[in-house]
Amino acid sequence: MRWSGFAVGAGMADGITDTIRSSGCASVRAMLTDGSERALAVGAGRGRYARLSRALESLDWTRLELLDATGAVLDVITREGAVTDDAAPTADDPVARQVAIISAETRRHAELLRTMMADALQAQRDTISMLSELTQRLAATHAEAIEAIRAAADADARAEAATAAAKSDDTALLGKVLETVPALIAASGDRKGGGA
């Protein structure tokens, strides 16, 4: 068993939540200032430590005992003090002061690392979102380009069909003209022969 001490103030709830989380305890027994006790289950699922932290914030406790599933004490948290291996440290214990300083720095660095990781994950999510949006825009532009190419090909096909139809009409007309030429020549020859 070890003792964890936290000074009352900013960051205390985070430090307590971290200690509870790292202990792996199943429940917490809170010793209240009026001498009574209150048992709190850690629970399961997402947000269990946040719920436990809120419950502890609503209590006026002096000491928390972190218990395993059998009820054995894994760790003890007090409102003030430091961390030692066996018993609560005295205020003039230089080793306890050093341990408290190292523990506070470790918690500060852990919080800084959590913040950095959260920022990095958010940046990654933002990048993935931006890439997804760009991919969608590129796909839409590609679809529009394909549709424009298809429309141009259809217009070319219609123009070629119209040109082919016009050529066919011209050929038919020329054929009719050529068919009438011998008759015109014959008629012209008849007029010359009849006038002589």
CYANA upper distance limits for C-alpha pairs under 8 A (distance plus 0.5 A):
  1 MET  CA     73 VAL  CA      7.36
  1 MET  CA     74 LEU  CA      5.89
  1 MET  CA     75 ASP  CA      5.81
  1 MET  CA     76 VAL  CA      8.02
  1 MET  CA     85 ASP  CA      7.25
  1 MET  CA     86 ASP  CA      7.05
  2 ARG  CA     74 LEU  CA      7.88
  2 ARG  CA     75 ASP  CA      5.69
  2 ARG  CA     76 VAL  CA      6.85
  2 ARG  CA     83 VAL  CA      7.28
  2 ARG  CA     84 THR  CA      6.44
  2 ARG  CA     85 ASP  CA      5.26
  2 ARG  CA     86 ASP  CA      6.24
  2 ARG  CA     87 ALA  CA      7.57
  3 TRP  CA     75 ASP  CA      6.45
  3 TRP  CA     76 VAL  CA      5.25
  3 TRP  CA     77 ILE  CA      6.31
  3 TRP  CA     78 THR  CA      7.95
  3 TRP  CA     82 ALA  CA      7.60
  3 TRP  CA     83 VAL  CA      5.56
  3 TRP  CA     84 THR  CA      6.33
  3 TRP  CA     85 ASP  CA      7.41
  3 TRP  CA     86 ASP  CA      7.90
  3 TRP  CA     87 ALA  CA      7.22
  3 TRP  CA     88 ALA  CA      6.70
  4 SER  CA     75 ASP  CA      7.85
  4 SER  CA     76 VAL  CA      6.49
  4 SER  CA     77 ILE  CA      5.09
  4 SER  CA     78 THR  CA      6.78
  4 SER  CA     81 GLY  CA      7.58
  4 SER  CA     82 ALA  CA      6.12
  4 SER  CA     83 VAL  CA      5.06
  4 SER  CA     84 THR  CA      7.98
  5 GLY  CA     77 ILE  CA      6.02
  5 GLY  CA     78 THR  CA      5.28
  5 GLY  CA     79 ARG  CA      6.29
  5 GLY  CA     80 GLU  CA      5.29
  5 GLY  CA     81 GLY  CA      4.62
  5 GLY  CA     82 ALA  CA      4.95
  5 GLY  CA     83 VAL  CA      6.62
  6 PHE  CA     12 MET  CA      6.65
  6 PHE  CA     15 GLY  CA      8.01
  6 PHE  CA     16 ILE  CA      8.10
  6 PHE  CA     77 ILE  CA      7.90
  6 PHE  CA     78 THR  CA      6.86
  6 PHE  CA     79 ARG  CA      5.53
  6 PHE  CA     80 GLU  CA      5.24
  6 PHE  CA     81 GLY  CA      6.64
  6 PHE  CA     82 ALA  CA      7.59
  7 ALA  CA     12 MET  CA      7.21
  7 ALA  CA     79 ARG  CA      6.31
  7 ALA  CA     80 GLU  CA      5.15
  7 ALA  CA     81 GLY  CA      7.55
  8 VAL  CA     12 MET  CA      6.66
  8 VAL  CA     79 ARG  CA      6.79
  8 VAL  CA     80 GLU  CA      7.49
 11 GLY  CA     15 GLY  CA      6.77
 12 MET  CA     16 ILE  CA      6.66
 13 ALA  CA     17 THR  CA      6.53
 13 ALA  CA     53 SER  CA      7.11
 13 ALA  CA     57 GLU  CA      8.14
 14 ASP  CA     18 ASP  CA      6.58
 15 GLY  CA     19 THR  CA      6.67
 15 GLY  CA    107 ARG  CA      7.38
 16 ILE  CA     20 ILE  CA      6.61
 16 ILE  CA     53 SER  CA      8.40
 16 ILE  CA     77 ILE  CA      8.20
 17 THR  CA     21 ARG  CA      6.50
 17 THR  CA     49 TYR  CA      6.91
 17 THR  CA     50 ALA  CA      8.20
 17 THR  CA     53 SER  CA      6.81
 18 ASP  CA     22 SER  CA      6.55
 19 THR  CA     23 SER  CA      6.59
 20 ILE  CA     24 GLY  CA      7.18
 20 ILE  CA     25 CYS  CA      7.13
 20 ILE  CA     49 TYR  CA      8.46
 20 ILE  CA     66 LEU  CA      7.53
 21 ARG  CA     25 CYS  CA      7.93
 21 ARG  CA     49 TYR  CA      7.63
 23 SER  CA     66 LEU  CA      8.06
 23 SER  CA     74 LEU  CA      7.49
 23 SER  CA     75 ASP  CA      7.77
 24 GLY  CA     68 ASP  CA      8.07
 25 CYS  CA     42 VAL  CA      7.86
 25 CYS  CA     66 LEU  CA      6.22
 25 CYS  CA     67 LEU  CA      5.81
 25 CYS  CA     68 ASP  CA      5.31
 25 CYS  CA     69 ALA  CA      7.78
 25 CYS  CA     74 LEU  CA      7.62
 26 ALA  CA     41 ALA  CA      6.86
 26 ALA  CA     42 VAL  CA      6.03
 26 ALA  CA     43 GLY  CA      7.90
 26 ALA  CA     66 LEU  CA      8.16
 26 ALA  CA     67 LEU  CA      6.49
 26 ALA  CA     68 ASP  CA      5.51
 26 ALA  CA     69 ALA  CA      5.79
 27 SER  CA     39 ALA  CA      7.59
 27 SER  CA     40 LEU  CA      6.12
 27 SER  CA     41 ALA  CA      4.75
 27 SER  CA     42 VAL  CA      5.52
 27 SER  CA     43 GLY  CA      8.41
 27 SER  CA     66 LEU  CA      6.70
 27 SER  CA     67 LEU  CA      5.82
 27 SER  CA     68 ASP  CA      7.20
 27 SER  CA     69 ALA  CA      7.91
 28 VAL  CA     39 ALA  CA      6.32
 28 VAL  CA     40 LEU  CA      5.61
 28 VAL  CA     41 ALA  CA      6.80
 28 VAL  CA     42 VAL  CA      7.59
 28 VAL  CA     64 LEU  CA      6.94
 28 VAL  CA     65 GLU  CA      6.10
 28 VAL  CA     66 LEU  CA      5.21
 28 VAL  CA     67 LEU  CA      6.37
 29 ARG  CA     37 GLU  CA      7.18
 29 ARG  CA     38 ARG  CA      6.20
 29 ARG  CA     39 ALA  CA      4.97
 29 ARG  CA     40 LEU  CA      6.75
 29 ARG  CA     64 LEU  CA      6.12
 29 ARG  CA     65 GLU  CA      5.53
 29 ARG  CA     66 LEU  CA      7.06
 29 ARG  CA     67 LEU  CA      7.86
 30 ALA  CA     37 GLU  CA      6.00
 30 ALA  CA     38 ARG  CA      5.57
 30 ALA  CA     39 ALA  CA      6.74
 30 ALA  CA     40 LEU  CA      8.17
 30 ALA  CA     61 TRP  CA      6.60
 30 ALA  CA     62 THR  CA      8.10
 30 ALA  CA     63 ARG  CA      6.46
 30 ALA  CA     64 LEU  CA      5.06
 30 ALA  CA     65 GLU  CA      6.97
 31 MET  CA     35 GLY  CA      7.04
 31 MET  CA     36 SER  CA      6.56
 31 MET  CA     37 GLU  CA      5.15
 31 MET  CA     38 ARG  CA      7.16
 31 MET  CA     61 TRP  CA      6.00
 31 MET  CA     62 THR  CA      6.35
 31 MET  CA     63 ARG  CA      5.63
 31 MET  CA     64 LEU  CA      6.66
 32 LEU  CA     36 SER  CA      5.87
 32 LEU  CA     37 GLU  CA      6.35
 32 LEU  CA     38 ARG  CA      7.98
 32 LEU  CA     59 LEU  CA      7.78
 32 LEU  CA     60 ASP  CA      6.17
 32 LEU  CA     61 TRP  CA      4.54
 32 LEU  CA     62 THR  CA      6.23
 32 LEU  CA     63 ARG  CA      7.74
 33 THR  CA     60 ASP  CA      6.59
 33 THR  CA     61 TRP  CA      6.09
 33 THR  CA     62 THR  CA      6.40
 40 LEU  CA     52 LEU  CA      7.98
 41 ALA  CA     52 LEU  CA      8.36
 42 VAL  CA     48 ARG  CA      6.82
 42 VAL  CA     49 TYR  CA      7.38
 42 VAL  CA     52 LEU  CA      6.85
 43 GLY  CA     48 ARG  CA      6.36
 44 ALA  CA     48 ARG  CA      6.39
 47 GLY  CA     51 ARG  CA      6.67
 48 ARG  CA     52 LEU  CA      6.67
 49 TYR  CA     53 SER  CA      6.47
 50 ALA  CA     54 ARG  CA      6.71
 51 ARG  CA     55 ALA  CA      6.76
 52 LEU  CA     56 LEU  CA      6.68
 53 SER  CA     57 GLU  CA      6.66
 54 ARG  CA     58 SER  CA      7.00
 55 ALA  CA     59 LEU  CA      7.35
 56 LEU  CA     60 ASP  CA      8.47
 56 LEU  CA     61 TRP  CA      8.30
 61 TRP  CA     79 ARG  CA      8.40
 62 THR  CA     78 THR  CA      6.46
 62 THR  CA     79 ARG  CA      6.18
 63 ARG  CA     76 VAL  CA      7.53
 63 ARG  CA     77 ILE  CA      6.11
 63 ARG  CA     78 THR  CA      5.00
 63 ARG  CA     79 ARG  CA      7.01
 64 LEU  CA     76 VAL  CA      6.11
 64 LEU  CA     77 ILE  CA      5.42
 64 LEU  CA     78 THR  CA      6.89
 65 GLU  CA     73 VAL  CA      6.70
 65 GLU  CA     74 LEU  CA      7.95
 65 GLU  CA     75 ASP  CA      6.50
 65 GLU  CA     76 VAL  CA      5.09
 65 GLU  CA     77 ILE  CA      6.93
 66 LEU  CA     73 VAL  CA      6.20
 66 LEU  CA     74 LEU  CA      5.97
 66 LEU  CA     75 ASP  CA      5.63
 66 LEU  CA     76 VAL  CA      6.59
 66 LEU  CA     77 ILE  CA      8.38
 67 LEU  CA     71 GLY  CA      5.63
 67 LEU  CA     72 ALA  CA      5.80
 67 LEU  CA     73 VAL  CA      5.07
 67 LEU  CA     74 LEU  CA      6.02
 67 LEU  CA     75 ASP  CA      7.88
 68 ASP  CA     72 ALA  CA      5.98
 68 ASP  CA     73 VAL  CA      7.09
 68 ASP  CA     74 LEU  CA      7.00
 81 GLY  CA     88 ALA  CA      8.00
 81 GLY  CA     89 PRO  CA      7.42
 81 GLY  CA     91 ALA  CA      8.13
 81 GLY  CA    100 ALA  CA      8.26
 82 ALA  CA     88 ALA  CA      8.06
 82 ALA  CA     89 PRO  CA      7.03
 82 ALA  CA     96 ALA  CA      6.53
 82 ALA  CA     97 ARG  CA      7.42
 82 ALA  CA     99 VAL  CA      7.37
 82 ALA  CA    100 ALA  CA      5.34
 83 VAL  CA     88 ALA  CA      8.05
 83 VAL  CA     89 PRO  CA      7.88
 83 VAL  CA     96 ALA  CA      7.15
 83 VAL  CA     99 VAL  CA      6.82
 83 VAL  CA    100 ALA  CA      6.62
 83 VAL  CA    103 SER  CA      8.23
 84 THR  CA     88 ALA  CA      7.22
 84 THR  CA     89 PRO  CA      7.03
 84 THR  CA     96 ALA  CA      6.99
 84 THR  CA     99 VAL  CA      7.91
 89 PRO  CA     93 ASP  CA      7.08
 89 PRO  CA     96 ALA  CA      6.48
 90 THR  CA     96 ALA  CA      8.08
 91 ALA  CA     96 ALA  CA      8.44
 91 ALA  CA     97 ARG  CA      8.31
 92 ASP  CA     97 ARG  CA      8.42
 93 ASP  CA     97 ARG  CA      6.85
 94 PRO  CA     98 GLN  CA      6.71
 95 VAL  CA     99 VAL  CA      6.61
 96 ALA  CA    100 ALA  CA      6.51
 97 ARG  CA    101 ILE  CA      6.67
 98 GLN  CA    102 ILE  CA      6.61
 99 VAL  CA    103 SER  CA      6.43
100 ALA  CA    104 ALA  CA      6.55
101 ILE  CA    105 GLU  CA      6.66
102 ILE  CA    106 THR  CA      6.47
103 SER  CA    107 ARG  CA      6.63
104 ALA  CA    108 ARG  CA      6.62
105 GLU  CA    109 HIS  CA      6.53
106 THR  CA    110 ALA  CA      6.50
107 ARG  CA    111 GLU  CA      6.61
108 ARG  CA    112 LEU  CA      6.66
109 HIS  CA    113 LEU  CA      6.53
110 ALA  CA    114 ARG  CA      6.61
111 GLU  CA    115 THR  CA      6.65
112 LEU  CA    116 MET  CA      6.63
113 LEU  CA    117 MET  CA      6.53
114 ARG  CA    118 ALA  CA      6.54
115 THR  CA    119 ASP  CA      6.61
116 MET  CA    120 ALA  CA      6.59
117 MET  CA    121 LEU  CA      6.53
118 ALA  CA    122 GLN  CA      6.60
119 ASP  CA    123 ALA  CA      6.60
120 ALA  CA    124 GLN  CA      6.64
121 LEU  CA    125 ARG  CA      6.64
122 GLN  CA    126 ASP  CA      6.59
123 ALA  CA    127 THR  CA      6.61
124 GLN  CA    128 ILE  CA      6.66
125 ARG  CA    129 SER  CA      6.59
126 ASP  CA    130 MET  CA      6.61
127 THR  CA    131 LEU  CA      6.58
128 ILE  CA    132 SER  CA      6.52
129 SER  CA    133 GLU  CA      6.70
130 MET  CA    134 LEU  CA      6.65
131 LEU  CA    135 THR  CA      6.51
132 SER  CA    136 GLN  CA      6.73
133 GLU  CA    137 ARG  CA      6.73
134 LEU  CA    138 LEU  CA      6.54
135 THR  CA    139 ALA  CA      6.58
136 GLN  CA    140 ALA  CA      6.68
137 ARG  CA    141 THR  CA      6.63
138 LEU  CA    142 HIS  CA      6.51
139 ALA  CA    143 ALA  CA      6.63
140 ALA  CA    144 GLU  CA      6.70
141 THR  CA    145 ALA  CA      6.65
142 HIS  CA    146 ILE  CA      6.71
143 ALA  CA    147 GLU  CA      6.69
144 GLU  CA    148 ALA  CA      6.64
145 ALA  CA    149 ILE  CA      6.66
146 ILE  CA    150 ARG  CA      6.59
147 GLU  CA    151 ALA  CA      6.60
148 ALA  CA    152 ALA  CA      6.61
149 ILE  CA    153 ALA  CA      6.60
150 ARG  CA    154 ASP  CA      6.68
151 ALA  CA    155 ALA  CA      6.68
152 ALA  CA    156 ASP  CA      6.65
153 ALA  CA    157 ALA  CA      6.62
154 ASP  CA    158 ARG  CA      6.71
155 ALA  CA    159 ALA  CA      6.67
156 ASP  CA    160 GLU  CA      6.61
157 ALA  CA    161 ALA  CA      6.62
158 ARG  CA    162 ALA  CA      6.64
159 ALA  CA    163 THR  CA      6.60
160 GLU  CA    164 ALA  CA      6.50
161 ALA  CA    165 ALA  CA      6.54
162 ALA  CA    166 ALA  CA      6.59
163 THR  CA    167 LYS  CA      6.63
164 ALA  CA    168 SER  CA      6.58
165 ALA  CA    169 ASP  CA      6.68
166 ALA  CA    170 ASP  CA      6.66
167 LYS  CA    171 THR  CA      6.58
168 SER  CA    172 ALA  CA      6.69
169 ASP  CA    173 LEU  CA      6.64
170 ASP  CA    174 LEU  CA      6.58
171 THR  CA    175 GLY  CA      6.55
172 ALA  CA    176 LYS  CA      6.77
173 LEU  CA    177 VAL  CA      6.71
174 LEU  CA    178 LEU  CA      6.58
175 GLY  CA    179 GLU  CA      6.63
176 LYS  CA    180 THR  CA      6.89
177 VAL  CA    181 VAL  CA      6.91
178 LEU  CA    182 PRO  CA      8.16
179 GLU  CA    183 ALA  CA      8.20
180 THR  CA    184 LEU  CA      6.69
181 VAL  CA    185 ILE  CA      6.59
182 PRO  CA    186 ALA  CA      6.53
183 ALA  CA    187 ALA  CA      6.54
184 LEU  CA    188 SER  CA      6.45
185 ILE  CA    189 GLY  CA      6.60
186 ALA  CA    190 ASP  CA      6.69
187 ALA  CA    191 ARG  CA      6.89
188 SER  CA    192 LYS  CA      7.01
189 GLY  CA    193 GLY  CA      6.62
190 ASP  CA    194 GLY  CA      6.38
191 ARG  CA    195 GLY  CA      6.55
192 LYS  CA    196 ALA  CA      6.91
